[in-house]
Amino acid sequence: MIDINKEHVLTLRELAPRVPPIRKGKACHVHTVYRWTKTGRCGVVLESVVIGGRRCTSLEAYQRFSERLTAIDREKDGRHRPGGRSAAERERASRRAAGKLDQLGC
C-alpha cells in the first residue's frame, strides 16, 4: 500500500518517461502504466491511489512492482511462459519441425 506521507508520489504520466524503453526504443506510454495499475502484468499489479481525481503511484511502488516481476521472471527461467509461445516462436518451431521431417523423408 502506498503511504503518501512517506513515499515519493507521482502521476502515471510522470512515471511513464522514467520507465526504460519497452519496444524498439520507444518510450513507455502512459496507458501502459495505467494498465499496470488496473490489470497488472503477469499477475502483479502496480499499486496506485487516487488523489484529487488523478490516479497516482509512487517510485517505491514502481520499485516493488519491478522486483515482483523480476522474481517471477527468475522463477520462470527455463520454463514456458503461461501464455505460451509468441507467433514468431511458433513459426520458427514449425519451420524447424518441417525441416526435420524433410530430412527424415516424411
N, C-alpha and C positions, 0 to 999 in steps of 0.2 A: 504494500500500500504506500502510496506517495504521501509523504509528510511535507506539506507546502511550507512549513516553517523551517525545515531543516534541509530540504533538497533544492537544487537549482532548477526551478520550474521554467519551462519554455513552451511556446505553442508548437503544434505539429509542423507548421510552416517554418519555424525557426530551427527545428530539429532536422528537417529534410536535407539541407545543404551539408550538415555535419556527417551524414551517413555516407560511407565510401561509395563511389560509383558502382552500380549493380550490373548493368549490361552494356557492353561495348563502350565503356567510358561515360555513359550517360548519367547525369546526376539523378539521385533518388527523387521521385516525385512525391509531393505532399500526400497524394491519395494512397500511395503505398504505405506511408507511415500511418495514415488514418485506418487503412485495412488491418494493419498490425494491431491497432487498439480495439478493433471490433471482432475480427475472426482469427487474428493471430497468424502464426507461421509454425507449421509442424506441431500444432497443439499448444504453442506458447503464445500468450497474449501480452502485448506491451501495455503496462499499467498506464492509466490515464485518469484525469479528473476534469470536471467541467468547472471553469471559473468564469463567472460573468458571461455565460453562454458560449464560451470558447473552450474547445477540448484542448487540454494541455497534458504534457508528460514532464518527465524530468531527466536530466542527464544520468542520474543514478538509476532510474527505472530503465532507461535505454541500456545501461551497463548490465543490469540484471537480466534483461531480455536477451542481450548478446551472449552472456555467459550461459544461459539455459540452452540457447540454440547451439552453442559450441559443444556443450556436454552431450546433446542429442546427436550431433554430427559425429563426435568421437565414438559414441556408443554404436552408431550405425556403420562405422568403418568396416568394410569387408562384407557388409550385408546389403541386400537390395533395399531401395527406398520404399516406403509404404505405398507411394503412388505408382510404383512400377518404373519401367524404363521410359525414357523420352522417345518421341517418334524417331529421332535421329539414331538413338541407340538400337531401337527395334529394327530399323532399316539396315544398319551395319551388321547386326546379328543375322538377319535374313540373308544378306549377300554372302556372309561367311558360310552359312549353312548350305546355300545353293552351290557355292564353290566346292565344298567338301563332297556334296552329293555328285557333282560332275566328276570329281577325281575318282570317286568310287564306281562311277559308271551307272548310277541310278537315275 
